[in-house]
Amino acid sequence: MDLKKLAYFVTIVEEGQITRAAQRLHIAQPPLSLQLKSLEEELGVTLIERENKKFEITPAGWTLYKRAKEVLHSIDGMVAEIHDQEQGMRGTLSIGTVMSCVPYLPSVIKQFQQTYPRVTFRLWEDDSYRVEELLQQKRIELGLVRASPAVRFRRLYARGID
């Protein structure tokens, strides 16, 4: 069973008529009817009773409709979540910090969450050297430390900056 058949079936039920469903889906009515018949054959049940122009959904049809809506909604949510995550709109931001920087975090996190409400945070508290190590290991994405002037000079010099 493929997702297209499920989406077609849901549209047929919501429109209450194959002709209107075909118009909504921007396809011809005969191929849509064939898709419905194929779905019924695949499942081995009648989903819609068709007599003349009368159209009635069977109990199996209602069950499939409810479940198909759940599946399609779940897939839509999954796709949106993946797109959000790829654009940095969702996910977990791991932050390593030294204890002396902790008081600054709540206001910064609050501002960040106003722009990106679906991003959660994981905080690591340790000394400056361990925070730097976590960054290098890619276990955190952001490191907040307070470096002394001697440490700052050593790091700049190590990078070739005079």
Secondary structure, DSSP 8 states (H G I E B T S, - for coil): --HHHHHHHHHHHHHTSHHHHHHHHTS-HHHHHHHHHHHHHHHTS--EEEETTEEEE-HHHHHHHHHHHHHHHHHHHHHHHHHHHHTTSEEEEEEEE-GGGGGGHHHHHHHHHHH-TEEEEEEEE--HHHHHHHHHTTS-SEEE----HHHHHHHHHHTT--
